[in-house]
Amino acid sequence: MVRYILKRLVQAIPLFFGIATVRLFIVHLAPGDPMDFYVGQRFRQGVDPELIELIRQKYGLDQPLHVQT
């Protein structure tokens, strides 16, 4: 039984990696800027552009795609 559980856990590692990779590409293929979702398109005009840039840096959205993972 322990052997079966270990085998399934080892098989889950590539699955989790694949899910994370697909999720990242889907987010970047979606139209718009992730900051539009975070700040809200309606409220973006009232938000300081420097604050938006700081949030981008905090979450690594200013980095290339391969670094964001």
N, C-alpha and C positions, 0 to 999 in steps of 0.2 A: 504494500500500500504506500509506503514511504517512497519507494522508487517511482511509482506512478505519479505521485504529487510532485516530486523533484523534476520528473520529465516534463510535466505540464508547466511548471514554473519556468523551466529553461525555454520551452516553446513560446511562452508569453513575452519574453524579452524582445524578440524581433517584432511581434505584434504591436507592442506598445511603441516601439520606435517607428514603425510604419504609420500608426495612428497619429503620432505627433508630427511626422513629416507631412502627411496628407492634410492635417489640420492647418499647419503653417502655410502650405501652398494655397489652400482654399481661402484663407484670410487675405493673402496677398493678391489672389486673382479676383476677389470681389471688387466691384467698383467703389471708388471713393477712398478717402483717407481714414485710417483707423482713428485718428483724432476727432473726425466728425462724429463718430459713434461715441467716443469717450466724452467729449465736451458737449456734443449735440449741435447739429447744424444750425438750429434756430438761435442758439446762444453764442455761437462762435464769434459773431461780430462784437459782442460785448466783452470778450475775453482778451486779455493782453497777449499779443503774439509771443512775447518772451516767455510767458507762463506755458504756452502751448509747446514751445521749443524745449523748455525744461522738462516737461512731462515726456516728450519724445525721447529725450536723453535718459531719463529715469528708467523707462521701459525698454530702451535699446532700439526704438523704432527709427533712429537715425543711423543705425548700423546697416551694413549690407545684409542681404537675405541669409547667406551662409553663416553669418556671425550671430544672427538673432536666435538661432536654434539653441 
